[in-house]
């Protein structure tokens, strides 16, 4: 594993957001959802594609707070642009989303 410098880490902008919409993503190569996430006033609304269908239903994702990297460039996946990267623990094809242990304001920085 390559070590990061402190300057490298400071470039990563991780924020807390709330999922406000989750829909199926039939054009994705692997089962995934298209998510709309509210990151508060400073960051705003962002979209993301997430391969989390094994563990989460669309309905249980609505209102869930998550942690995401918000300063990656947009990535086109099929006909959809992913604007942030959700953080999760990966166990094979199962992903467990990283989330705060208590409800907190959208947009707070993770450090």
Biopython code that builds the backbone (N, CA, C, O; Angstrom):
import numpy as np
from Bio.PDB.StructureBuilder import StructureBuilder

atoms = [
    (1, "UNK", "N", (0.850, -1.166, 0.000)),
    (1, "UNK", "CA", (0.000, 0.000, 0.000)),
    (1, "UNK", "C", (0.900, 1.236, 0.000)),
    (1, "UNK", "O", (1.847, 1.329, 0.781)),
    (2, "UNK", "N", (0.590, 2.177, -0.886)),
    (2, "UNK", "CA", (1.354, 3.421, -0.979)),
    (2, "UNK", "C", (0.857, 4.419, 0.062)),
    (2, "UNK", "O", (-0.346, 4.638, 0.210)),
    (3, "UNK", "N", (1.794, 5.010, 0.770)),
    (3, "UNK", "CA", (1.433, 6.005, 1.791)),
    (3, "UNK", "C", (1.080, 7.337, 1.132)),
    (3, "UNK", "O", (1.711, 7.748, 0.159)),
    (4, "UNK", "N", (0.064, 8.002, 1.677)),
    (4, "UNK", "CA", (-0.316, 9.342, 1.228)),
    (4, "UNK", "C", (0.400, 10.374, 2.079)),
    (4, "UNK", "O", (0.715, 10.132, 3.244)),
    (5, "UNK", "N", (0.647, 11.508, 1.490)),
    (5, "UNK", "CA", (1.157, 12.621, 2.289)),
    (5, "UNK", "C", (-0.045, 13.327, 2.926)),
    (5, "UNK", "O", (-1.188, 13.136, 2.510)),
    (6, "UNK", "N", (0.238, 14.142, 3.938)),
    (6, "UNK", "CA", (-0.837, 14.917, 4.554)),
    (6, "UNK", "C", (-1.479, 15.839, 3.526)),
    (6, "UNK", "O", (-2.694, 16.039, 3.545)),
    (7, "UNK", "N", (-0.662, 16.409, 2.615)),
    (7, "UNK", "CA", (-1.194, 17.279, 1.565)),
    (7, "UNK", "C", (-2.148, 16.523, 0.650)),
    (7, "UNK", "O", (-3.158, 17.080, 0.219)),
    (8, "UNK", "N", (-1.844, 15.252, 0.343)),
    (8, "UNK", "CA", (-2.753, 14.436, -0.470)),
    (8, "UNK", "C", (-4.096, 14.269, 0.240)),
    (8, "UNK", "O", (-5.150, 14.441, -0.373)),
    (9, "UNK", "N", (-4.060, 13.938, 1.517)),
    (9, "UNK", "CA", (-5.290, 13.718, 2.278)),
    (9, "UNK", "C", (-6.130, 14.992, 2.344)),
    (9, "UNK", "O", (-7.356, 14.930, 2.244)),
    (10, "UNK", "N", (-5.484, 16.138, 2.510)),
    (10, "UNK", "CA", (-6.222, 17.396, 2.614)),
    (10, "UNK", "C", (-6.975, 17.744, 1.334)),
    (10, "UNK", "O", (-7.888, 18.569, 1.367)),
    (11, "UNK", "N", (-6.613, 17.135, 0.211)),
    (11, "UNK", "CA", (-7.287, 17.396, -1.066)),
    (11, "UNK", "C", (-8.620, 16.662, -1.161)),
    (11, "UNK", "O", (-9.479, 17.042, -1.958)),
    (12, "UNK", "N", (-8.802, 15.619, -0.361)),
    (12, "UNK", "CA", (-10.024, 14.819, -0.414)),
    (12, "UNK", "C", (-11.111, 15.513, 0.401)),
    (12, "UNK", "O", (-10.953, 15.729, 1.602)),
    (13, "UNK", "N", (-12.222, 15.862, -0.264)),
    (13, "UNK", "CA", (-13.331, 16.551, 0.399)),
    (13, "UNK", "C", (-14.451, 15.554, 0.662)),
    (13, "UNK", "O", (-15.233, 15.231, -0.232)),
    (14, "UNK", "N", (-14.521, 15.071, 1.898)),
    (14, "UNK", "CA", (-15.547, 14.110, 2.301)),
    (14, "UNK", "C", (-16.612, 14.857, 3.088)),
    (14, "UNK", "O", (-16.304, 15.632, 3.994)),
    (15, "UNK", "N", (-17.862, 14.618, 2.735)),
    (15, "UNK", "CA", (-18.987, 15.327, 3.373)),
    (15, "UNK", "C", (-20.099, 14.349, 3.736)),
    (15, "UNK", "O", (-20.164, 13.227, 3.234)),
    (16, "UNK", "N", (-20.962, 14.811, 4.620)),
    (16, "UNK", "CA", (-22.160, 14.071, 4.998)),
    (16, "UNK", "C", (-23.318, 14.576, 4.142)),
    (16, "UNK", "O", (-23.492, 15.782, 3.967)),
    (17, "UNK", "N", (-24.101, 13.652, 3.616)),
    (17, "UNK", "CA", (-25.279, 14.000, 2.835)),
    (17, "UNK", "C", (-26.426, 13.061, 3.155)),
    (17, "UNK", "O", (-26.241, 12.019, 3.784)),
    (18, "UNK", "N", (-27.613, 13.445, 2.711)),
    (18, "UNK", "CA", (-28.807, 12.620, 2.909)),
    (18, "UNK", "C", (-29.352, 12.206, 1.555)),
    (18, "UNK", "O", (-29.554, 13.041, 0.673)),
    (19, "UNK", "N", (-29.590, 10.915, 1.396)),
    (19, "UNK", "CA", (-30.162, 10.399, 0.150)),
    (19, "UNK", "C", (-31.619, 10.837, 0.080)),
    (19, "UNK", "O", (-32.404, 10.550, 0.984)),
    (20, "UNK", "N", (-31.979, 11.533, -0.999)),
    (20, "UNK", "CA", (-33.357, 12.018, -1.142)),
    (20, "UNK", "C", (-34.114, 11.290, -2.253)),
    (20, "UNK", "O", (-35.338, 11.391, -2.341)),
    (21, "UNK", "N", (-33.385, 10.552, -3.104)),
    (21, "UNK", "CA", (-34.042, 9.782, -4.157)),
    (21, "UNK", "C", (-33.164, 8.592, -4.528)),
    (21, "UNK", "O", (-31.940, 8.713, -4.594)),
    (22, "UNK", "N", (-33.789, 7.446, -4.769)),
    (22, "UNK", "CA", (-33.090, 6.236, -5.193)),
    (22, "UNK", "C", (-33.934, 5.537, -6.249)),
    (22, "UNK", "O", (-35.095, 5.209, -6.007)),
    (23, "UNK", "N", (-33.346, 5.311, -7.422)),
    (23, "UNK", "CA", (-34.055, 4.640, -8.510)),
    (23, "UNK", "C", (-33.182, 3.535, -9.077)),
    (23, "UNK", "O", (-31.961, 3.548, -8.920)),
    (24, "UNK", "N", (-33.816, 2.585, -9.733)),
    (24, "UNK", "CA", (-33.075, 1.519, -10.397)),
    (24, "UNK", "C", (-32.228, 2.109, -11.513)),
    (24, "UNK", "O", (-32.572, 3.147, -12.079)),
    (25, "UNK", "N", (-31.120, 1.447, -11.830)),
    (25, "UNK", "CA", (-30.221, 1.879, -12.892)),
    (25, "UNK", "C", (-30.055, 0.711, -13.870)),
    (25, "UNK", "O", (-29.039, 0.017, -13.844)),
    (26, "UNK", "N", (-31.055, 0.497, -14.733)),
    (26, "UNK", "CA", (-31.043, -0.675, -15.608)),
    (26, "UNK", "C", (-29.903, -0.687, -16.632)),
    (26, "UNK", "O", (-29.545, -1.757, -17.124)),
    (27, "UNK", "N", (-29.327, 0.465, -16.964)),
    (27, "UNK", "CA", (-28.250, 0.504, -17.959)),
    (27, "UNK", "C", (-26.868, 0.229, -17.359)),
    (27, "UNK", "O", (-25.893, 0.122, -18.102)),
    (28, "UNK", "N", (-26.766, 0.116, -16.062)),
    (28, "UNK", "CA", (-25.491, -0.204, -15.420)),
    (28, "UNK", "C", (-25.116, -1.661, -15.716)),
    (28, "UNK", "O", (-25.985, -2.526, -15.826)),
    (29, "UNK", "N", (-23.819, -1.914, -15.844)),
    (29, "UNK", "CA", (-23.351, -3.286, -16.125)),
    (29, "UNK", "C", (-23.636, -4.234, -14.968)),
    (29, "UNK", "O", (-24.017, -5.385, -15.181)),
    (30, "UNK", "N", (-23.450, -3.747, -13.742)),
    (30, "UNK", "CA", (-23.736, -4.531, -12.537)),
    (30, "UNK", "C", (-24.926, -3.881, -11.845)),
    (30, "UNK", "O", (-25.129, -2.675, -11.991)),
    (31, "UNK", "N", (-25.721, -4.644, -11.093)),
    (31, "UNK", "CA", (-26.886, -4.059, -10.415)),
    (31, "UNK", "C", (-26.498, -2.841, -9.582)),
    (31, "UNK", "O", (-25.580, -2.901, -8.764)),
    (32, "UNK", "N", (-27.214, -1.732, -9.802)),
    (32, "UNK", "CA", (-26.896, -0.474, -9.117)),
    (32, "UNK", "C", (-28.134, 0.394, -9.015)),
    (32, "UNK", "O", (-29.144, 0.163, -9.680)),
    (33, "UNK", "N", (-28.025, 1.405, -8.159)),
    (33, "UNK", "CA", (-29.046, 2.430, -8.038)),
    (33, "UNK", "C", (-28.478, 3.761, -8.522)),
    (33, "UNK", "O", (-27.269, 3.988, -8.481)),
    (34, "UNK", "N", (-29.362, 4.626, -8.976)),
    (34, "UNK", "CA", (-29.041, 6.027, -9.209)),
    (34, "UNK", "C", (-29.549, 6.777, -7.978)),
    (34, "UNK", "O", (-30.727, 6.690, -7.632)),
    (35, "UNK", "N", (-28.660, 7.507, -7.327)),
    (35, "UNK", "CA", (-29.011, 8.200, -6.094)),
    (35, "UNK", "C", (-28.926, 9.708, -6.277)),
    (35, "UNK", "O", (-28.062, 10.215, -6.992)),
    (36, "UNK", "N", (-29.831, 10.407, -5.625)),
    (36, "UNK", "CA", (-29.770, 11.863, -5.525)),
    (36, "UNK", "C", (-29.541, 12.175, -4.054)),
    (36, "UNK", "O", (-30.273, 11.703, -3.184)),
    (37, "UNK", "N", (-28.501, 12.986, -3.786)),
    (37, "UNK", "CA", (-28.057, 13.205, -2.413)),
    (37, "UNK", "C", (-27.980, 14.705, -2.128)),
    (37, "UNK", "O", (-27.450, 15.478, -2.927)),
    (38, "UNK", "N", (-28.519, 15.099, -0.974)),
    (38, "UNK", "CA", (-28.489, 16.496, -0.539)),
    (38, "UNK", "C", (-27.295, 16.691, 0.394)),
    (38, "UNK", "O", (-27.237, 16.095, 1.470)),
    (39, "UNK", "N", (-26.335, 17.538, -0.028)),
    (39, "UNK", "CA", (-25.155, 17.838, 0.770)),
    (39, "UNK", "C", (-25.222, 19.231, 1.406)),
    (39, "UNK", "O", (-24.191, 19.771, 1.807)),
    (40, "UNK", "N", (-26.395, 19.807, 1.501)),
    (40, "UNK", "CA", (-26.549, 21.101, 2.156)),
    (40, "UNK", "C", (-26.245, 22.260, 1.227)),
    (40, "UNK", "O", (-25.973, 22.071, 0.042)),
    (41, "UNK", "N", (-26.295, 23.463, 1.784)),
    (41, "UNK", "CA", (-26.205, 24.693, 0.990)),
    (41, "UNK", "C", (-24.892, 24.848, 0.230)),
    (41, "UNK", "O", (-24.911, 25.217, -0.944)),
    (42, "UNK", "N", (-23.767, 24.580, 0.860)),
    (42, "UNK", "CA", (-22.466, 24.826, 0.230)),
    (42, "UNK", "C", (-22.225, 23.927, -0.983)),
    (42, "UNK", "O", (-21.750, 24.403, -2.014)),
    (43, "UNK", "N", (-22.540, 22.648, -0.877)),
    (43, "UNK", "CA", (-22.287, 21.674, -1.944)),
    (43, "UNK", "C", (-23.516, 21.494, -2.830)),
    (43, "UNK", "O", (-23.390, 21.387, -4.050)),
    (44, "UNK", "N", (-24.696, 21.460, -2.231)),
    (44, "UNK", "CA", (-25.935, 21.304, -2.986)),
    (44, "UNK", "C", (-26.299, 19.848, -3.228)),
    (44, "UNK", "O", (-25.890, 18.953, -2.489)),
    (45, "UNK", "N", (-27.076, 19.636, -4.275)),
    (45, "UNK", "CA", (-27.566, 18.303, -4.634)),
    (45, "UNK", "C", (-26.583, 17.665, -5.614)),
    (45, "UNK", "O", (-26.151, 18.302, -6.575)),
    (46, "UNK", "N", (-26.238, 16.411, -5.366)),
    (46, "UNK", "CA", (-25.347, 15.658, -6.259)),
    (46, "UNK", "C", (-25.978, 14.302, -6.556)),
    (46, "UNK", "O", (-26.820, 13.810, -5.806)),
    (47, "UNK", "N", (-25.547, 13.711, -7.674)),
    (47, "UNK", "CA", (-26.021, 12.377, -8.044)),
    (47, "UNK", "C", (-24.858, 11.392, -7.961)),
    (47, "UNK", "O", (-23.691, 11.768, -8.066)),
    (48, "UNK", "N", (-25.205, 10.131, -7.772)),
    (48, "UNK", "CA", (-24.192, 9.085, -7.716)),
    (48, "UNK", "C", (-24.821, 7.760, -8.130)),
    (48, "UNK", "O", (-26.011, 7.523, -7.925)),
    (49, "UNK", "N", (-24.000, 6.917, -8.708)),
    (49, "UNK", "CA", (-24.393, 5.547, -8.989)),
    (49, "UNK", "C", (-23.741, 4.676, -7.918)),
    (49, "UNK", "O", (-22.568, 4.868, -7.597)),
    (50, "UNK", "N", (-24.478, 3.732, -7.368)),
    (50, "UNK", "CA", (-23.932, 2.898, -6.298)),
    (50, "UNK", "C", (-24.372, 1.449, -6.453)),
    (50, "UNK", "O", (-25.557, 1.159, -6.620)),
    (51, "UNK", "N", (-23.410, 0.554, -6.395)),
    (51, "UNK", "CA", (-23.684, -0.882, -6.476)),
    (51, "UNK", "C", (-23.946, -1.410, -5.067)),
    (51, "UNK", "O", (-23.122, -2.115, -4.484)),
    (52, "UNK", "N", (-25.100, -1.056, -4.543)),
    (52, "UNK", "CA", (-25.457, -1.402, -3.160)),
    (52, "UNK", "C", (-26.794, -2.142, -3.101)),
    (52, "UNK", "O", (-27.442, -2.178, -2.055)),
    (53, "UNK", "N", (-27.203, -2.732, -4.227)),
    (53, "UNK", "CA", (-28.521, -3.375, -4.301)),
    (53, "UNK", "C", (-28.604, -4.657, -3.480)),
    (53, "UNK", "O", (-29.698, -5.077, -3.104)),
    (54, "UNK", "N", (-27.471, -5.280, -3.198)),
    (54, "UNK", "CA", (-27.488, -6.536, -2.434)),
    (54, "UNK", "C", (-27.951, -6.293, -0.993)),
    (54, "UNK", "O", (-28.680, -7.109, -0.427)),
    (55, "UNK", "N", (-27.534, -5.191, -0.412)),
    (55, "UNK", "CA", (-27.811, -4.932, 1.005)),
    (55, "UNK", "C", (-28.988, -3.991, 1.233)),
    (55, "UNK", "O", (-29.687, -4.125, 2.238)),
    (56, "UNK", "N", (-29.228, -3.040, 0.326)),
    (56, "UNK", "CA", (-30.205, -1.976, 0.570)),
    (56, "UNK", "C", (-31.316, -1.972, -0.476)),
    (56, "UNK", "O", (-31.070, -2.165, -1.666)),
    (57, "UNK", "N", (-32.539, -1.749, -0.010)),
    (57, "UNK", "CA", (-33.655, -1.506, -0.931)),
    (57, "UNK", "C", (-33.716, -0.007, -1.204)),
    (57, "UNK", "O", (-33.197, 0.789, -0.421)),
    (58, "UNK", "N", (-34.338, 0.375, -2.297)),
    (58, "UNK", "CA", (-34.492, 1.800, -2.622)),
    (58, "UNK", "C", (-35.221, 2.525, -1.495)),
    (58, "UNK", "O", (-34.854, 3.640, -1.125)),
    (59, "UNK", "N", (-36.239, 1.897, -0.961)),
    (59, "UNK", "CA", (-37.070, 2.524, 0.056)),
    (59, "UNK", "C", (-36.281, 2.815, 1.341)),
    (59, "UNK", "O", (-36.457, 3.873, 1.945)),
    (60, "UNK", "N", (-35.420, 1.891, 1.759)),
    (60, "UNK", "CA", (-34.684, 2.120, 3.003)),
    (60, "UNK", "C", (-33.542, 3.116, 2.837)),
    (60, "UNK", "O", (-33.006, 3.610, 3.829)),
    (61, "UNK", "N", (-33.164, 3.415, 1.602)),
    (61, "UNK", "CA", (-32.107, 4.398, 1.367)),
    (61, "UNK", "C", (-32.591, 5.842, 1.539)),
    (61, "UNK", "O", (-31.818, 6.726, 1.907)),
    (62, "UNK", "N", (-33.887, 6.068, 1.265)),
    (62, "UNK", "CA", (-34.430, 7.425, 1.365)),
    (62, "UNK", "C", (-34.306, 7.921, 2.809)),
    (62, "UNK", "O", (-34.780, 7.268, 3.739)),
    (63, "UNK", "N", (-33.674, 9.068, 2.984)),
    (63, "UNK", "CA", (-33.491, 9.645, 4.314)),
    (63, "UNK", "C", (-32.229, 9.184, 5.021)),
    (63, "UNK", "O", (-31.906, 9.698, 6.093)),
    (64, "UNK", "N", (-31.501, 8.221, 4.445)),
    (64, "UNK", "CA", (-30.285, 7.714, 5.075)),
    (64, "UNK", "C", (-29.153, 8.710, 4.862)),
    (64, "UNK", "O", (-28.922, 9.168, 3.743)),
    (65, "UNK", "N", (-28.454, 9.038, 5.934)),
    (65, "UNK", "CA", (-27.271, 9.889, 5.815)),
    (65, "UNK", "C", (-26.071, 9.013, 5.467)),
    (65, "UNK", "O", (-25.922, 7.898, 5.966)),
    (66, "UNK", "N", (-25.222, 9.553, 4.595)),
    (66, "UNK", "CA", (-24.056, 8.815, 4.122)),
    (66, "UNK", "C", (-22.840, 9.737, 4.118)),
    (66, "UNK", "O", (-22.956, 10.951, 4.288)),
    (67, "UNK", "N", (-21.679, 9.133, 3.920)),
    (67, "UNK", "CA", (-20.438, 9.872, 3.743)),
    (67, "UNK", "C", (-20.006, 9.683, 2.295)),
    (67, "UNK", "O", (-20.089, 8.578, 1.760)),
    (68, "UNK", "N", (-19.542, 10.766, 1.655)),
    (68, "UNK", "CA", (-19.123, 10.686, 0.259)),
    (68, "UNK", "C", (-17.989, 11.659, -0.028)),
    (68, "UNK", "O", (-17.846, 12.687, 0.634)),
    (69, "UNK", "N", (-17.187, 11.312, -1.027)),
    (69, "UNK", "CA", (-16.181, 12.228, -1.548)),
    (69, "UNK", "C", (-16.880, 13.064, -2.612)),
    (69, "UNK", "O", (-17.465, 12.523, -3.551)),
    (70, "UNK", "N", (-16.815, 14.393, -2.462)),
    (70, "UNK", "CA", (-17.578, 15.269, -3.353)),
    (70, "UNK", "C", (-16.713, 16.057, -4.338)),
    (70, "UNK", "O", (-17.239, 16.849, -5.119)),
    (71, "UNK", "N", (-15.397, 15.852, -4.312)),
    (71, "UNK", "CA", (-14.555, 16.638, -5.218)),
    (71, "UNK", "C", (-13.841, 15.812, -6.282)),
    (71, "UNK", "O", (-12.799, 16.230, -6.787)),
    (72, "UNK", "N", (-14.377, 14.658, -6.627)),
    (72, "UNK", "CA", (-13.918, 13.923, -7.801)),
    (72, "UNK", "C", (-14.557, 14.541, -9.037)),
    (72, "UNK", "O", (-15.628, 15.140, -8.939)),
    (73, "UNK", "N", (-13.918, 14.406, -10.203)),
    (73, "UNK", "CA", (-14.593, 14.869, -11.420)),
    (73, "UNK", "C", (-15.807, 13.983, -11.720)),
    (73, "UNK", "O", (-15.856, 12.826, -11.304)),
    (74, "UNK", "N", (-16.778, 14.535, -12.441)),
    (74, "UNK", "CA", (-17.946, 13.741, -12.835)),
    (74, "UNK", "C", (-17.489, 12.536, -13.642)),
    (74, "UNK", "O", (-16.527, 12.614, -14.407)),
    (75, "UNK", "N", (-18.193, 11.411, -13.464)),
    (75, "UNK", "CA", (-17.882, 10.193, -14.208)),
    (75, "UNK", "C", (-19.153, 9.724, -14.907)),
    (75, "UNK", "O", (-20.191, 9.536, -14.271)),
    (76, "UNK", "N", (-19.061, 9.537, -16.226)),
    (76, "UNK", "CA", (-20.230, 9.060, -16.958)),
    (76, "UNK", "C", (-20.287, 7.543, -16.887)),
    (76, "UNK", "O", (-19.323, 6.843, -17.197)),
    (77, "UNK", "N", (-21.457, 7.057, -16.467)),
    (77, "UNK", "CA", (-21.724, 5.633, -16.399)),
    (77, "UNK", "C", (-22.985, 5.417, -17.217)),
    (77, "UNK", "O", (-24.076, 5.809, -16.803)),
    (78, "UNK", "N", (-22.832, 4.790, -18.383)),
    (78, "UNK", "CA", (-23.935, 4.664, -19.350)),
    (78, "UNK", "C", (-24.449, 6.069, -19.663)),
    (78, "UNK", "O", (-23.683, 6.916, -20.123)),
    (79, "UNK", "N", (-25.721, 6.324, -19.424)),
    (79, "UNK", "CA", (-26.316, 7.628, -19.748)),
    (79, "UNK", "C", (-26.444, 8.534, -18.516)),
    (79, "UNK", "O", (-27.239, 9.474, -18.521)),
    (80, "UNK", "N", (-25.675, 8.258, -17.475)),
    (80, "UNK", "CA", (-25.815, 8.919, -16.175)),
    (80, "UNK", "C", (-24.462, 9.490, -15.737)),
    (80, "UNK", "O", (-23.424, 8.871, -15.972)),
    (81, "UNK", "N", (-24.470, 10.666, -15.103)),
    (81, "UNK", "CA", (-23.250, 11.257, -14.571)),
    (81, "UNK", "C", (-23.221, 11.127, -13.054)),
    (81, "UNK", "O", (-24.101, 11.633, -12.358)),
    (82, "UNK", "N", (-22.201, 10.442, -12.555)),
    (82, "UNK", "CA", (-21.990, 10.301, -11.127)),
    (82, "UNK", "C", (-21.118, 11.467, -10.669)),
    (82, "UNK", "O", (-20.025, 11.674, -11.197)),
    (83, "UNK", "N", (-21.604, 12.232, -9.679)),
    (83, "UNK", "CA", (-20.942, 13.463, -9.254)),
    (83, "UNK", "C", (-20.253, 13.362, -7.898)),
    (83, "UNK", "O", (-19.636, 14.326, -7.443)),
    (84, "UNK", "N", (-20.351, 12.214, -7.256)),
    (84, "UNK", "CA", (-19.686, 12.004, -5.973)),
    (84, "UNK", "C", (-19.517, 10.501, -5.776)),
    (84, "UNK", "O", (-20.126, 9.698, -6.483)),
    (85, "UNK", "N", (-18.687, 10.134, -4.811)),
    (85, "UNK", "CA", (-18.406, 8.724, -4.543)),
    (85, "UNK", "C", (-18.796, 8.398, -3.110)),
    (85, "UNK", "O", (-18.198, 8.910, -2.164)),
    (86, "UNK", "N", (-19.802, 7.541, -2.956)),
    (86, "UNK", "CA", (-20.207, 7.107, -1.629)),
    (86, "UNK", "C", (-19.108, 6.259, -1.023)),
    (86, "UNK", "O", (-18.433, 5.504, -1.722)),
    (87, "UNK", "N", (-18.933, 6.387, 0.285)),
    (87, "UNK", "CA", (-17.931, 5.608, 1.002)),
    (87, "UNK", "C", (-18.612, 4.398, 1.629)),
    (87, "UNK", "O", (-19.699, 4.502, 2.197)),
    (88, "UNK", "N", (-17.956, 3.257, 1.516)),
    (88, "UNK", "CA", (-18.509, 2.046, 2.091)),
    (88, "UNK", "C", (-17.432, 1.013, 2.342)),
    (88, "UNK", "O", (-16.362, 1.054, 1.735)),
    (89, "UNK", "N", (-17.716, 0.100, 3.227)),
    (89, "UNK", "CA", (-16.838, -1.035, 3.481)),
    (89, "UNK", "C", (-17.232, -2.137, 2.501)),
    (89, "UNK", "O", (-18.407, -2.488, 2.393)),
    (90, "UNK", "N", (-16.252, -2.676, 1.791)),
    (90, "UNK", "CA", (-16.509, -3.656, 0.737)),
    (90, "UNK", "C", (-16.126, -5.045, 1.224)),
    (90, "UNK", "O", (-15.006, -5.281, 1.676)),
    (91, "UNK", "N", (-17.092, -5.962, 1.119)),
    (91, "UNK", "CA", (-16.871, -7.358, 1.484)),
    (91, "UNK", "C", (-17.342, -8.206, 0.315)),
    (91, "UNK", "O", (-18.503, -8.614, 0.276)),
    (92, "UNK", "N", (-16.456, -8.476, -0.640)),
    (92, "UNK", "CA", (-16.847, -9.178, -1.855)),
    (92, "UNK", "C", (-17.732, -8.275, -2.689)),
    (92, "UNK", "O", (-17.320, -7.182, -3.079)),
    (93, "UNK", "N", (-18.960, -8.731, -2.968)),
    (93, "UNK", "CA", (-19.896, -7.903, -3.740)),
    (93, "UNK", "C", (-20.911, -7.197, -2.833)),
    (93, "UNK", "O", (-21.899, -6.641, -3.315)),
    (94, "UNK", "N", (-20.665, -7.221, -1.528)),
    (94, "UNK", "CA", (-21.530, -6.558, -0.557)),
    (94, "UNK", "C", (-20.844, -5.269, -0.090)),
    (94, "UNK", "O", (-19.669, -5.286, 0.277)),
    (95, "UNK", "N", (-21.578, -4.162, -0.105)),
    (95, "UNK", "CA", (-21.045, -2.870, 0.334)),
    (95, "UNK", "C", (-21.913, -2.347, 1.478)),
    (95, "UNK", "O", (-23.134, -2.252, 1.355)),
    (96, "UNK", "N", (-21.260, -2.012, 2.590)),
    (96, "UNK", "CA", (-21.941, -1.455, 3.743)),
    (96, "UNK", "C", (-21.599, 0.029, 3.788)),
    (96, "UNK", "O", (-20.433, 0.392, 3.947)),
    (97, "UNK", "N", (-22.596, 0.883, 3.650)),
    (97, "UNK", "CA", (-22.373, 2.322, 3.588)),
    (97, "UNK", "C", (-21.834, 2.875, 4.902)),
    (97, "UNK", "O", (-22.250, 2.455, 5.982)),
    (98, "UNK", "N", (-20.901, 3.822, 4.797)),
    (98, "UNK", "CA", (-20.398, 4.548, 5.955)),
    (98, "UNK", "C", (-21.386, 5.670, 6.250)),
    (98, "UNK", "O", (-21.792, 6.404, 5.349)),
    (99, "UNK", "N", (-21.764, 5.796, 7.504)),
    (99, "UNK", "CA", (-22.741, 6.808, 7.871)),
    (99, "UNK", "C", (-22.504, 7.263, 9.305)),
    (99, "UNK", "O", (-21.949, 6.519, 10.114)),
    (100, "UNK", "N", (-22.926, 8.492, 9.619)),
    (100, "UNK", "CA", (-22.762, 8.962, 11.001)),
    (100, "UNK", "C", (-23.645, 8.162, 11.953)),
    (100, "UNK", "O", (-24.664, 7.599, 11.551)),
    (101, "UNK", "N", (-23.238, 8.121, 13.217)),
    (101, "UNK", "CA", (-24.004, 7.368, 14.211)),
    (101, "UNK", "C", (-25.181, 8.160, 14.772)),
    (101, "UNK", "O", (-26.022, 7.610, 15.484)),
    (102, "UNK", "N", (-25.240, 9.449, 14.450)),
    (102, "UNK", "CA", (-26.356, 10.297, 14.861)),
    (102, "UNK", "C", (-26.668, 11.248, 13.708)),
    (102, "UNK", "O", (-25.796, 11.531, 12.886)),
    (103, "UNK", "N", (-27.907, 11.744, 13.642)),
    (103, "UNK", "CA", (-28.303, 12.677, 12.592)),
    (103, "UNK", "C", (-27.533, 13.980, 12.775)),
    (103, "UNK", "O", (-27.512, 14.554, 13.864)),
    (104, "UNK", "N", (-26.895, 14.445, 11.682)),
    (104, "UNK", "CA", (-26.122, 15.683, 11.716)),
    (104, "UNK", "C", (-26.445, 16.506, 10.472)),
    (104, "UNK", "O", (-27.026, 15.978, 9.523)),
    (105, "UNK", "N", (-26.082, 17.785, 10.458)),
    (105, "UNK", "CA", (-26.407, 18.621, 9.303)),
    (105, "UNK", "C", (-25.717, 18.149, 8.030)),
    (105, "UNK", "O", (-24.548, 17.765, 8.056)),
    (106, "UNK", "N", (-26.445, 18.180, 6.916)),
    (106, "UNK", "CA", (-25.871, 17.859, 5.615)),
    (106, "UNK", "C", (-24.758, 18.839, 5.291)),
    (106, "UNK", "O", (-24.850, 20.027, 5.599)),
    (107, "UNK", "N", (-23.715, 18.332, 4.673)),
    (107, "UNK", "CA", (-22.617, 19.175, 4.237)),
    (107, "UNK", "C", (-21.456, 19.243, 5.206)),
    (107, "UNK", "O", (-20.405, 19.788, 4.869)),
    (108, "UNK", "N", (-21.620, 18.696, 6.416)),
    (108, "UNK", "CA", (-20.487, 18.751, 7.353)),
    (108, "UNK", "C", (-19.318, 17.970, 6.786)),
    (108, "UNK", "O", (-19.492, 16.914, 6.177)),
    (109, "UNK", "N", (-18.102, 18.515, 6.998)),
    (109, "UNK", "CA", (-16.881, 17.871, 6.526)),
    (109, "UNK", "C", (-16.544, 16.676, 7.399)),
    (109, "UNK", "O", (-16.762, 16.691, 8.610)),
    (110, "UNK", "N", (-16.016, 15.651, 6.773)),
    (110, "UNK", "CA", (-15.492, 14.488, 7.488)),
    (110, "UNK", "C", (-13.981, 14.636, 7.493)),
    (110, "UNK", "O", (-13.373, 14.861, 6.447)),
    (111, "UNK", "N", (-13.377, 14.511, 8.657)),
    (111, "UNK", "CA", (-11.917, 14.639, 8.736)),
    (111, "UNK", "C", (-11.351, 13.661, 9.725)),
    (111, "UNK", "O", (-10.138, 13.620, 9.928)),
]
sb = StructureBuilder()
sb.init_structure("model")
sb.init_model(0)
sb.init_chain("A")
sb.init_seg("    ")
for serial, (resi, resn, name, xyz) in enumerate(atoms, 1):
    if name == "N":
        sb.init_residue(resn, " ", resi, " ")
    sb.init_atom(name, np.array(xyz, "f"), 0.0, 1.0, " ", f" {name:<3s}", serial, name[0])
structure = sb.get_structure()
